[in-house]
């Protein structure tokens, strides 16, 4: 499971940490995050992220 970076703001999604504040449990692969999830920093949609 690799990390993914938000293009607009640089936030790094780390699957080991997840995004529990927004309903994504630690250990969740990026591709398993719901499509309506957005960057917790800038609100960019999931498709604006790129593999690190």
PDB file of N, CA, C, O and CB in Angstrom:
ATOM      1  N   UNK A   1       0.847  -1.190   0.000  1.00  0.00           N
ATOM      2  CA  UNK A   1       0.000   0.000   0.000  1.00  0.00           C
ATOM      3  C   UNK A   1       0.882   1.240   0.000  1.00  0.00           C
ATOM      4  O   UNK A   1       1.634   1.486   0.943  1.00  0.00           O
ATOM      5  CB  UNK A   1      -0.958   0.005   1.224  1.00  0.00           C
ATOM      6  N   UNK A   2       0.779   2.004  -1.058  1.00  0.00           N
ATOM      7  CA  UNK A   2       1.606   3.189  -1.178  1.00  0.00           C
ATOM      8  C   UNK A   2       0.891   4.445  -0.722  1.00  0.00           C
ATOM      9  O   UNK A   2      -0.322   4.449  -0.509  1.00  0.00           O
ATOM     10  CB  UNK A   2       2.060   3.352  -2.592  1.00  0.00           C
ATOM     11  N   UNK A   3       1.661   5.506  -0.577  1.00  0.00           N
ATOM     12  CA  UNK A   3       1.128   6.803  -0.199  1.00  0.00           C
ATOM     13  C   UNK A   3       0.682   7.553  -1.449  1.00  0.00           C
ATOM     14  O   UNK A   3       1.208   7.332  -2.539  1.00  0.00           O
ATOM     15  CB  UNK A   3       2.177   7.621   0.588  1.00  0.00           C
ATOM     16  N   UNK A   4      -0.286   8.436  -1.278  1.00  0.00           N
ATOM     17  CA  UNK A   4      -0.798   9.254  -2.373  1.00  0.00           C
ATOM     18  C   UNK A   4      -0.770  10.713  -1.957  1.00  0.00           C
ATOM     19  O   UNK A   4      -1.042  11.052  -0.805  1.00  0.00           O
ATOM     20  CB  UNK A   4      -2.234   8.824  -2.771  1.00  0.00           C
ATOM     21  N   UNK A   5      -0.432  11.582  -2.927  1.00  0.00           N
ATOM     22  CA  UNK A   5      -0.262  13.011  -2.655  1.00  0.00           C
ATOM     23  C   UNK A   5      -1.344  13.816  -3.368  1.00  0.00           C
ATOM     24  O   UNK A   5      -1.637  13.592  -4.543  1.00  0.00           O
ATOM     25  CB  UNK A   5       1.141  13.488  -3.096  1.00  0.00           C
ATOM     26  N   UNK A   6      -1.928  14.753  -2.634  1.00  0.00           N
ATOM     27  CA  UNK A   6      -2.924  15.662  -3.218  1.00  0.00           C
ATOM     28  C   UNK A   6      -2.201  16.671  -4.102  1.00  0.00           C
ATOM     29  O   UNK A   6      -1.323  17.394  -3.630  1.00  0.00           O
ATOM     30  CB  UNK A   6      -3.758  16.391  -2.103  1.00  0.00           C
ATOM     31  N   UNK A   7      -2.564  16.724  -5.379  1.00  0.00           N
ATOM     32  CA  UNK A   7      -1.932  17.643  -6.320  1.00  0.00           C
ATOM     33  C   UNK A   7      -2.048  19.108  -5.920  1.00  0.00           C
ATOM     34  O   UNK A   7      -1.044  19.820  -5.940  1.00  0.00           O
ATOM     35  CB  UNK A   7      -2.528  17.457  -7.673  1.00  0.00           C
ATOM     36  N   UNK A   8      -3.244  19.588  -5.555  1.00  0.00           N
ATOM     37  CA  UNK A   8      -3.388  21.003  -5.226  1.00  0.00           C
ATOM     38  C   UNK A   8      -2.661  21.461  -3.963  1.00  0.00           C
ATOM     39  O   UNK A   8      -2.120  22.567  -3.939  1.00  0.00           O
ATOM     40  CB  UNK A   8      -4.818  21.314  -5.084  1.00  0.00           C
ATOM     41  N   UNK A   9      -2.635  20.628  -2.900  1.00  0.00           N
ATOM     42  CA  UNK A   9      -2.084  21.152  -1.636  1.00  0.00           C
ATOM     43  C   UNK A   9      -0.904  20.362  -1.071  1.00  0.00           C
ATOM     44  O   UNK A   9      -0.228  20.842  -0.161  1.00  0.00           O
ATOM     45  CB  UNK A   9      -3.162  21.189  -0.610  1.00  0.00           C
ATOM     46  N   UNK A  10      -0.644  19.165  -1.590  1.00  0.00           N
ATOM     47  CA  UNK A  10       0.500  18.407  -1.111  1.00  0.00           C
ATOM     48  C   UNK A  10       0.235  17.489   0.080  1.00  0.00           C
ATOM     49  O   UNK A  10       1.158  16.837   0.568  1.00  0.00           O
ATOM     50  CB  UNK A  10       1.563  19.340  -0.753  1.00  0.00           C
ATOM     51  N   UNK A  11      -1.019  17.427   0.561  1.00  0.00           N
ATOM     52  CA  UNK A  11      -1.361  16.502   1.641  1.00  0.00           C
ATOM     53  C   UNK A  11      -1.023  15.078   1.205  1.00  0.00           C
ATOM     54  O   UNK A  11      -1.296  14.686   0.070  1.00  0.00           O
ATOM     55  CB  UNK A  11      -2.869  16.622   2.025  1.00  0.00           C
ATOM     56  N   UNK A  12      -0.431  14.311   2.112  1.00  0.00           N
ATOM     57  CA  UNK A  12      -0.063  12.930   1.800  1.00  0.00           C
ATOM     58  C   UNK A  12      -1.001  11.984   2.537  1.00  0.00           C
ATOM     59  O   UNK A  12      -1.082  11.999   3.766  1.00  0.00           O
ATOM     60  CB  UNK A  12       1.419  12.644   2.183  1.00  0.00           C
ATOM     61  N   UNK A  13      -1.715  11.153   1.759  1.00  0.00           N
ATOM     62  CA  UNK A  13      -2.534  10.106   2.368  1.00  0.00           C
ATOM     63  C   UNK A  13      -1.640   8.903   2.621  1.00  0.00           C
ATOM     64  O   UNK A  13      -1.065   8.340   1.689  1.00  0.00           O
ATOM     65  CB  UNK A  13      -3.755   9.723   1.458  1.00  0.00           C
ATOM     66  N   UNK A  14      -1.526   8.513   3.881  1.00  0.00           N
ATOM     67  CA  UNK A  14      -0.722   7.364   4.291  1.00  0.00           C
ATOM     68  C   UNK A  14      -1.687   6.264   4.726  1.00  0.00           C
ATOM     69  O   UNK A  14      -2.402   6.434   5.714  1.00  0.00           O
ATOM     70  CB  UNK A  14       0.286   7.739   5.450  1.00  0.00           C
ATOM     71  N   UNK A  15      -1.722   5.141   4.008  1.00  0.00           N
ATOM     72  CA  UNK A  15      -2.678   4.089   4.348  1.00  0.00           C
ATOM     73  C   UNK A  15      -2.481   3.514   5.749  1.00  0.00           C
ATOM     74  O   UNK A  15      -3.428   2.994   6.341  1.00  0.00           O
ATOM     75  CB  UNK A  15      -2.583   2.983   3.342  1.00  0.00           C
ATOM     76  N   UNK A  16      -1.275   3.599   6.281  1.00  0.00           N
ATOM     77  CA  UNK A  16      -1.050   3.106   7.643  1.00  0.00           C
ATOM     78  C   UNK A  16      -1.789   3.965   8.673  1.00  0.00           C
ATOM     79  O   UNK A  16      -2.192   3.474   9.727  1.00  0.00           O
ATOM     80  CB  UNK A  16       0.456   3.082   7.960  1.00  0.00           C
ATOM     81  N   UNK A  17      -1.961   5.253   8.356  1.00  0.00           N
ATOM     82  CA  UNK A  17      -2.649   6.176   9.263  1.00  0.00           C
ATOM     83  C   UNK A  17      -4.129   6.322   8.933  1.00  0.00           C
ATOM     84  O   UNK A  17      -4.942   6.591   9.817  1.00  0.00           O
ATOM     85  CB  UNK A  17      -1.984   7.536   9.218  1.00  0.00           C
ATOM     86  N   UNK A  18      -4.483   6.144   7.645  1.00  0.00           N
ATOM     87  CA  UNK A  18      -5.854   6.367   7.215  1.00  0.00           C
ATOM     88  C   UNK A  18      -6.246   7.828   7.387  1.00  0.00           C
ATOM     89  O   UNK A  18      -5.393   8.715   7.394  1.00  0.00           O
ATOM     90  CB  UNK A  18      -6.809   5.470   7.994  1.00  0.00           C
ATOM     91  N   UNK A  19      -7.533   8.065   7.524  1.00  0.00           N
ATOM     92  CA  UNK A  19      -8.078   9.406   7.789  1.00  0.00           C
ATOM     93  C   UNK A  19      -9.282   9.214   8.709  1.00  0.00           C
ATOM     94  O   UNK A  19     -10.422   9.450   8.310  1.00  0.00           O
ATOM     95  CB  UNK A  19      -8.486  10.164   6.440  1.00  0.00           C
ATOM     96  N   UNK A  20      -9.015   8.779   9.959  1.00  0.00           N
ATOM     97  CA  UNK A  20     -10.120   8.440  10.860  1.00  0.00           C
ATOM     98  C   UNK A  20     -11.099   9.580  11.121  1.00  0.00           C
ATOM     99  O   UNK A  20     -12.274   9.329  11.389  1.00  0.00           O
ATOM    100  CB  UNK A  20      -9.568   7.976  12.158  1.00  0.00           C
ATOM    101  N   UNK A  21     -10.642  10.819  11.050  1.00  0.00           N
ATOM    102  CA  UNK A  21     -11.547  11.948  11.265  1.00  0.00           C
ATOM    103  C   UNK A  21     -12.615  12.041  10.181  1.00  0.00           C
ATOM    104  O   UNK A  21     -13.657  12.668  10.371  1.00  0.00           O
ATOM    105  CB  UNK A  21     -10.760  13.245  11.320  1.00  0.00           C
ATOM    106  N   UNK A  22     -12.342  11.408   9.042  1.00  0.00           N
ATOM    107  CA  UNK A  22     -13.282  11.438   7.913  1.00  0.00           C
ATOM    108  C   UNK A  22     -13.753  10.042   7.534  1.00  0.00           C
ATOM    109  O   UNK A  22     -14.164   9.815   6.396  1.00  0.00           O
ATOM    110  CB  UNK A  22     -12.637  12.108   6.705  1.00  0.00           C
ATOM    111  N   UNK A  23     -13.697   9.108   8.470  1.00  0.00           N
ATOM    112  CA  UNK A  23     -14.284   7.785   8.274  1.00  0.00           C
ATOM    113  C   UNK A  23     -13.425   6.763   7.564  1.00  0.00           C
ATOM    114  O   UNK A  23     -13.930   5.715   7.161  1.00  0.00           O
ATOM    115  CB  UNK A  23     -15.513   7.928   7.534  1.00  0.00           C
ATOM    116  N   UNK A  24     -12.125   7.036   7.397  1.00  0.00           N
ATOM    117  CA  UNK A  24     -11.240   6.082   6.726  1.00  0.00           C
ATOM    118  C   UNK A  24     -10.307   5.485   7.784  1.00  0.00           C
ATOM    119  O   UNK A  24      -9.427   6.166   8.309  1.00  0.00           O
ATOM    120  CB  UNK A  24     -10.420   6.773   5.562  1.00  0.00           C
ATOM    121  N   UNK A  25     -10.518   4.210   8.083  1.00  0.00           N
ATOM    122  CA  UNK A  25      -9.770   3.538   9.139  1.00  0.00           C
ATOM    123  C   UNK A  25      -8.302   3.338   8.751  1.00  0.00           C
ATOM    124  O   UNK A  25      -7.991   3.188   7.569  1.00  0.00           O
ATOM    125  CB  UNK A  25     -10.414   2.193   9.461  1.00  0.00           C
ATOM    126  N   UNK A  26      -7.399   3.335   9.738  1.00  0.00           N
ATOM    127  CA  UNK A  26      -5.994   2.990   9.458  1.00  0.00           C
ATOM    128  C   UNK A  26      -5.920   1.615   8.797  1.00  0.00           C
ATOM    129  O   UNK A  26      -6.679   0.707   9.136  1.00  0.00           O
ATOM    130  CB  UNK A  26      -5.145   3.008  10.767  1.00  0.00           C
ATOM    131  N   UNK A  27      -4.995   1.480   7.850  1.00  0.00           N
ATOM    132  CA  UNK A  27      -4.850   0.228   7.107  1.00  0.00           C
ATOM    133  C   UNK A  27      -5.676   0.176   5.836  1.00  0.00           C
ATOM    134  O   UNK A  27      -5.702  -0.855   5.165  1.00  0.00           O
ATOM    135  CB  UNK A  27      -5.225  -0.920   7.979  1.00  0.00           C
ATOM    136  N   UNK A  28      -6.356   1.270   5.487  1.00  0.00           N
ATOM    137  CA  UNK A  28      -7.183   1.320   4.287  1.00  0.00           C
ATOM    138  C   UNK A  28      -6.359   1.768   3.088  1.00  0.00           C
ATOM    139  O   UNK A  28      -5.807   2.869   3.079  1.00  0.00           O
ATOM    140  CB  UNK A  28      -8.377   2.260   4.494  1.00  0.00           C
ATOM    141  N   UNK A  29      -6.280   0.905   2.075  1.00  0.00           N
ATOM    142  CA  UNK A  29      -5.572   1.255   0.844  1.00  0.00           C
ATOM    143  C   UNK A  29      -6.289   2.416   0.151  1.00  0.00           C
ATOM    144  O   UNK A  29      -7.505   2.563   0.275  1.00  0.00           O
ATOM    145  CB  UNK A  29      -5.474   0.027  -0.107  1.00  0.00           C
ATOM    146  N   UNK A  30      -5.536   3.230  -0.570  1.00  0.00           N
ATOM    147  CA  UNK A  30      -6.118   4.392  -1.245  1.00  0.00           C
ATOM    148  C   UNK A  30      -7.279   3.986  -2.153  1.00  0.00           C
ATOM    149  O   UNK A  30      -8.303   4.668  -2.194  1.00  0.00           O
ATOM    150  CB  UNK A  30      -5.047   5.122  -2.061  1.00  0.00           C
ATOM    151  N   UNK A  31      -7.121   2.873  -2.883  1.00  0.00           N
ATOM    152  CA  UNK A  31      -8.161   2.453  -3.820  1.00  0.00           C
ATOM    153  C   UNK A  31      -9.415   1.951  -3.117  1.00  0.00           C
ATOM    154  O   UNK A  31     -10.459   1.812  -3.755  1.00  0.00           O
ATOM    155  CB  UNK A  31      -7.628   1.374  -4.729  1.00  0.00           C
ATOM    156  N   UNK A  32      -9.338   1.677  -1.819  1.00  0.00           N
ATOM    157  CA  UNK A  32     -10.497   1.223  -1.054  1.00  0.00           C
ATOM    158  C   UNK A  32     -11.255   2.363  -0.384  1.00  0.00           C
ATOM    159  O   UNK A  32     -12.299   2.141   0.231  1.00  0.00           O
ATOM    160  CB  UNK A  32     -10.060   0.234  -0.013  1.00  0.00           C
ATOM    161  N   UNK A  33     -10.730   3.587  -0.501  1.00  0.00           N
ATOM    162  CA  UNK A  33     -11.424   4.756   0.044  1.00  0.00           C
ATOM    163  C   UNK A  33     -12.636   5.040  -0.849  1.00  0.00           C
ATOM    164  O   UNK A  33     -12.524   4.955  -2.072  1.00  0.00           O
ATOM    165  CB  UNK A  33     -10.465   6.013   0.125  1.00  0.00           C
ATOM    166  N   UNK A  34     -13.787   5.375  -0.265  1.00  0.00           N
ATOM    167  CA  UNK A  34     -14.957   5.707  -1.097  1.00  0.00           C
ATOM    168  C   UNK A  34     -14.650   6.836  -2.086  1.00  0.00           C
ATOM    169  O   UNK A  34     -13.869   7.741  -1.792  1.00  0.00           O
ATOM    170  CB  UNK A  34     -16.143   6.108  -0.205  1.00  0.00           C
ATOM    171  N   UNK A  35     -15.272   6.765  -3.252  1.00  0.00           N
ATOM    172  CA  UNK A  35     -15.017   7.753  -4.306  1.00  0.00           C
ATOM    173  C   UNK A  35     -15.424   9.167  -3.912  1.00  0.00           C
ATOM    174  O   UNK A  35     -14.924  10.131  -4.490  1.00  0.00           O
ATOM    175  CB  UNK A  35     -15.747   7.359  -5.562  1.00  0.00           C
ATOM    176  N   UNK A  36     -16.324   9.312  -2.937  1.00  0.00           N
ATOM    177  CA  UNK A  36     -16.755  10.654  -2.548  1.00  0.00           C
ATOM    178  C   UNK A  36     -15.881  11.265  -1.447  1.00  0.00           C
ATOM    179  O   UNK A  36     -16.150  12.372  -0.980  1.00  0.00           O
ATOM    180  CB  UNK A  36     -18.194  10.610  -2.086  1.00  0.00           C
ATOM    181  N   UNK A  37     -14.840  10.544  -1.037  1.00  0.00           N
ATOM    182  CA  UNK A  37     -13.882  11.093  -0.065  1.00  0.00           C
ATOM    183  C   UNK A  37     -13.137  12.255  -0.714  1.00  0.00           C
ATOM    184  O   UNK A  37     -12.886  12.241  -1.919  1.00  0.00           O
ATOM    185  CB  UNK A  37     -12.874   9.993   0.427  1.00  0.00           C
ATOM    186  N   UNK A  38     -12.788  13.254   0.082  1.00  0.00           N
ATOM    187  CA  UNK A  38     -12.050  14.418  -0.420  1.00  0.00           C
ATOM    188  C   UNK A  38     -10.865  14.700   0.493  1.00  0.00           C
ATOM    189  O   UNK A  38     -10.845  14.274   1.648  1.00  0.00           O
ATOM    190  CB  UNK A  38     -12.973  15.665  -0.518  1.00  0.00           C
ATOM    191  N   UNK A  39      -9.891  15.411  -0.024  1.00  0.00           N
ATOM    192  CA  UNK A  39      -8.718  15.794   0.756  1.00  0.00           C
ATOM    193  C   UNK A  39      -9.168  16.502   2.029  1.00  0.00           C
ATOM    194  O   UNK A  39      -9.945  17.454   1.960  1.00  0.00           O
ATOM    195  CB  UNK A  39      -7.769  16.704  -0.074  1.00  0.00           C
ATOM    196  N   UNK A  40      -8.693  16.052   3.192  1.00  0.00           N
ATOM    197  CA  UNK A  40      -9.111  16.693   4.438  1.00  0.00           C
ATOM    198  C   UNK A  40      -8.528  18.091   4.641  1.00  0.00           C
ATOM    199  O   UNK A  40      -8.974  18.819   5.527  1.00  0.00           O
ATOM    200  CB  UNK A  40      -8.724  15.827   5.595  1.00  0.00           C
ATOM    201  N   UNK A  41      -7.545  18.473   3.837  1.00  0.00           N
ATOM    202  CA  UNK A  41      -6.930  19.791   3.977  1.00  0.00           C
ATOM    203  C   UNK A  41      -7.590  20.813   3.055  1.00  0.00           C
ATOM    204  O   UNK A  41      -7.995  21.887   3.498  1.00  0.00           O
ATOM    205  CB  UNK A  41      -5.433  19.710   3.683  1.00  0.00           C
ATOM    206  N   UNK A  42      -7.695  20.469   1.762  1.00  0.00           N
ATOM    207  CA  UNK A  42      -8.193  21.465   0.799  1.00  0.00           C
ATOM    208  C   UNK A  42      -9.522  21.095   0.139  1.00  0.00           C
ATOM    209  O   UNK A  42     -10.113  21.912  -0.566  1.00  0.00           O
ATOM    210  CB  UNK A  42      -7.167  21.676  -0.271  1.00  0.00           C
ATOM    211  N   UNK A  43      -9.995  19.864   0.367  1.00  0.00           N
ATOM    212  CA  UNK A  43     -11.277  19.461  -0.201  1.00  0.00           C
ATOM    213  C   UNK A  43     -11.217  18.968  -1.634  1.00  0.00           C
ATOM    214  O   UNK A  43     -12.257  18.743  -2.253  1.00  0.00           O
ATOM    215  CB  UNK A  43     -12.212  20.590  -0.131  1.00  0.00           C
ATOM    216  N   UNK A  44     -10.007  18.793  -2.177  1.00  0.00           N
ATOM    217  CA  UNK A  44      -9.882  18.299  -3.552  1.00  0.00           C
ATOM    218  C   UNK A  44     -10.433  16.879  -3.640  1.00  0.00           C
ATOM    219  O   UNK A  44     -10.308  16.107  -2.690  1.00  0.00           O
ATOM    220  CB  UNK A  44      -8.400  18.338  -4.022  1.00  0.00           C
ATOM    221  N   UNK A  45     -11.042  16.529  -4.772  1.00  0.00           N
ATOM    222  CA  UNK A  45     -11.585  15.182  -4.923  1.00  0.00           C
ATOM    223  C   UNK A  45     -10.479  14.123  -5.014  1.00  0.00           C
ATOM    224  O   UNK A  45      -9.322  14.432  -5.300  1.00  0.00           O
ATOM    225  CB  UNK A  45     -12.469  15.116  -6.164  1.00  0.00           C
ATOM    226  N   UNK A  46     -10.859  12.890  -4.767  1.00  0.00           N
ATOM    227  CA  UNK A  46      -9.919  11.765  -4.743  1.00  0.00           C
ATOM    228  C   UNK A  46      -9.122  11.654  -6.041  1.00  0.00           C
ATOM    229  O   UNK A  46      -7.961  11.244  -6.018  1.00  0.00           O
ATOM    230  CB  UNK A  46     -10.667  10.464  -4.489  1.00  0.00           C
ATOM    231  N   UNK A  47      -9.731  12.015  -7.172  1.00  0.00           N
ATOM    232  CA  UNK A  47      -9.026  11.860  -8.461  1.00  0.00           C
ATOM    233  C   UNK A  47      -7.929  12.897  -8.675  1.00  0.00           C
ATOM    234  O   UNK A  47      -7.248  12.871  -9.700  1.00  0.00           O
ATOM    235  CB  UNK A  47     -10.017  11.948  -9.601  1.00  0.00           C
ATOM    236  N   UNK A  48      -7.752  13.803  -7.726  1.00  0.00           N
ATOM    237  CA  UNK A  48      -6.664  14.791  -7.813  1.00  0.00           C
ATOM    238  C   UNK A  48      -5.393  14.298  -7.117  1.00  0.00           C
ATOM    239  O   UNK A  48      -4.394  15.016  -7.063  1.00  0.00           O
ATOM    240  CB  UNK A  48      -7.109  16.126  -7.194  1.00  0.00           C
ATOM    241  N   UNK A  49      -5.430  13.078  -6.586  1.00  0.00           N
ATOM    242  CA  UNK A  49      -4.280  12.495  -5.899  1.00  0.00           C
ATOM    243  C   UNK A  49      -3.446  11.665  -6.868  1.00  0.00           C
ATOM    244  O   UNK A  49      -3.976  11.063  -7.802  1.00  0.00           O
ATOM    245  CB  UNK A  49      -4.740  11.629  -4.712  1.00  0.00           C
ATOM    246  N   UNK A  50      -2.141  11.641  -6.636  1.00  0.00           N
ATOM    247  CA  UNK A  50      -1.223  10.847  -7.446  1.00  0.00           C
ATOM    248  C   UNK A  50      -0.345  10.005  -6.524  1.00  0.00           C
ATOM    249  O   UNK A  50      -0.049  10.405  -5.398  1.00  0.00           O
ATOM    250  CB  UNK A  50      -0.352  11.759  -8.360  1.00  0.00           C
ATOM    251  N   UNK A  51       0.068   8.838  -7.013  1.00  0.00           N
ATOM    252  CA  UNK A  51       0.963   7.980  -6.233  1.00  0.00           C
ATOM    253  C   UNK A  51       2.252   8.715  -5.941  1.00  0.00           C
ATOM    254  O   UNK A  51       2.772   9.439  -6.791  1.00  0.00           O
ATOM    255  CB  UNK A  51       1.254   6.661  -6.977  1.00  0.00           C
ATOM    256  N   UNK A  52       2.769   8.528  -4.735  1.00  0.00           N
ATOM    257  CA  UNK A  52       4.009   9.184  -4.331  1.00  0.00           C
ATOM    258  C   UNK A  52       5.199   8.450  -4.906  1.00  0.00           C
ATOM    259  O   UNK A  52       6.340   8.850  -4.678  1.00  0.00           O
ATOM    260  CB  UNK A  52       4.117   9.258  -2.804  1.00  0.00           C
TER     261      UNK A  52
END
